[in-house]
Amino acid sequence: MAKLIYECGLRLQECLSLRIKDVDIEQGIVFVRAGKRDKDRKTVQASVHTLRHSFATHLLENGYDMRTI
């Protein structure tokens, strides 16, 4: 669940409210019902490549040397 929250930028309650039919694995889309301000939205699952870049960015922001990343 933590991976899904991170990949899709979900809020905790949005993740807890997901149903199996809300996740389209083939298309990489998650349909969020009644999110912030009670609005529905679609979000895209991040690829492994995107997640690796996000991880590297977090390391840089926390002072790690670019050569060690």
N, C-alpha and C positions, 0 to 999 in steps of 0.2 A: 504494500500500500504506500509506503514511503516513496518508492520509485515512481509510482503513478502520480503521487502528489507533486513530486519534483518535475517529472517529465512534462506534465500538463499544466503546471502552475495552479493546481487546485487548492482551494481552502479546505481545511480539515472537514468541515461539515459537508462540503460538496462531495468529497471523497466518500464519506460515510453514507451518503444518500444515493450513491451510484447503484444502478441495477445492471445485470449482465447485458441486457439489451441496449444499454447506453454506451457500450464500448464496442467499436467497430475495429477489430484488430487488423483486418485486411486493408482498410483505408487509413488506419492510424489516427482515427478521430474518436473523441470522447464527447458525448452530449451531456452537458451539465444542466440539470433541471433546478429551477428556483435557486439560482446562485445569489450573488450580491444584489440587493434591491429587488429580490424575488424575480430576477430575469433568467431566461434560458439562454444558453450559449453553446457553441461548439468550440472545442480546442483540439489542437494537433499534438499527438505524442511526439516527443523529441527523439531523434535518432541517437544511436550510440555515439556517433561522431559529434553531435551537438552537445551531448552530455560531457564528453571528454574536454571539449573546449570550455564549457562552463566550469568544470572542475579546475582546469588550468587557470582560468580567470580568477577564481576564488583564491587559489594559491598566491597568485601575483598580488592580489589586493591585500593579502595578509603578510606580505613582505618576503615571500620566497624568491630566490634568485632564478631568473629566467633560464639560466644554463642548467639548473637542477631539475627543472620541470621537463 
